[in-house]
């Protein structure tokens, strides 16, 4: 993804998402020269939760005892989300994945954390 600044304020854009950023996060990411890699642990992503979201389709739901692993296809990318307990999501269902940017890790092209 890339950090972009425009009339609407700083944004993080990729083929998968277009997210508005607060000024503090934008300042932190401004050190990046080029592409930025964003990573969020699967247990922090919320299905149909509040916050910046990606739209995707549930591909598979796997019950893992006290948690469920939900595989979601978003614009050609396979993402995994961990949900506590059994889930009501069905294969083929369209869901929104909320991305808590305060829990995300960001890395520059050189692999160093931003």
Beta strands, then each sheet from edge to edge (+ up, - down):
strand 1: 2-6
strand 2: 9-13
strand 3: 18-20
strand 4: 37-39
strand 5: 46-47
strand 6: 53-63
strand 7: 67-74
strand 8: 77-84
strand 9: 94-98
strand 10: 105-107
sheet 1: 1+ 2- 3+
sheet 2: 4+ 10-
sheet 3: 5+ 9- 6+ 7- 8+
end
